[in-house]
Amino acid sequence: MTPRLPLLVCLLAAVFVGCGVGRPPAATPVGVTFPPAAPTVKPVDGDAVIAGLKEALGPDSPQRLKATAEVRVDRGSIKVVMDGDFQGNEMDATMKIQSGGRQISFDIIAADGKAYVKQAGGKWAKSPEKVPADGSGPFGDMRKAELTFGGPSKTGKGLYTIVWKNPTDAARALNGTIITGFKVKSSLMNFEVTSAGVPYTATYQLKGTAKFEGKSTAITVTGYYQFFRIHEPLVFESPLR
């Protein structure tokens, strides 16, 4: 199997132990420093919280994402784990795919408008996948996202909920890797954020059809994201020099 670049926003993104290019030591787990302890949840401006999330996941904001996803095809399932750094339409990540006791992994770098992949033990090569357009973040162009403020989260952590129906880029982390021709029938993503819109975690579910091992089949994807703050701009470079 020849891996191809998973371009988020997605999913998995949902999922991400990158190969280190452009990865500064300044990443701080949001779950450790945010949100501050709060005995009660104060009223906030929902529109302002949504604006904060769009900025946090926008093209100028570096992010470290860790995601896991379960992909159910036919009667079996596949686990996908991704860990990486993202800024705009560039990224440095590692993806692992586990199924039936087997695992494959590969590194992914997107830099300067080009994408590169390297399977474990192999060599870097250019990927045929296209890098998302300028202005995109890890989940696509959030400026166009139709988000709904859901009020205080039920977690009791002083967080708030933002709902994203039909996230259009949610399949990028999978399409072109283990499945092809993914057509989304329904999708839903729920973010938990601070009062400033800083993302803490997210869950998502996708349903659709795709080709798996050459056959058209129904696909269901459920996943979980963790967000980590990076305080300095990232620099991504081509691994081919």
KARA-V12351 format. One record per backbone hydrogen bond with DSSP energy under -1.0 kcal/mol. CO is the residue of the C=O (numbers start at 1). NH is the residue of the N-H. If there is no record, write none. Layout:
BEGIN
((CO;NH) (CO;NH))
END
This chain:
BEGIN
((12;14) (13;12) (14;12) (14;13) (16;83) (20;23) (28;229) (29;32) (29;33) (30;34) (45;49) (46;50) (47;51) (48;52) (49;53) (50;54) (51;55) (52;56) (53;57) (55;58) (58;61) (63;86) (64;228) (65;84) (66;226) (67;82) (68;224) (69;80) (70;222) (71;78) (72;220) (73;76) (76;73) (78;71) (79;98) (80;69) (81;96) (82;67) (83;94) (84;65) (85;92) (86;63) (87;90) (90;87) (91;110) (92;85) (93;108) (94;83) (95;106) (96;81) (97;104) (98;79) (99;102) (102;99) (104;97) (105;120) (106;95) (107;118) (108;93) (109;116) (110;91) (111;114) (114;111) (115;127) (116;109) (117;125) (118;107) (119;122) (125;117) (133;136) (137;140) (140;137) (140;142) (141;144) (142;145) (148;163) (151;161) (159;153) (160;193) (161;150) (162;191) (163;148) (164;189) (167;170) (169;172) (170;11) (171;174) (171;175) (174;177) (174;179) (179;176) (180;211) (183;209) (186;207) (187;166) (188;205) (189;164) (190;203) (191;162) (192;200) (192;201) (193;160) (194;197) (198;194) (200;227) (201;192) (202;225) (203;190) (204;223) (205;188) (206;221) (207;185) (207;186) (208;219) (209;183) (210;217) (211;180) (212;215) (215;212) (217;210) (219;208) (220;72) (221;206) (222;70) (223;204) (224;68) (225;202) (226;66) (228;64) (229;28))
END
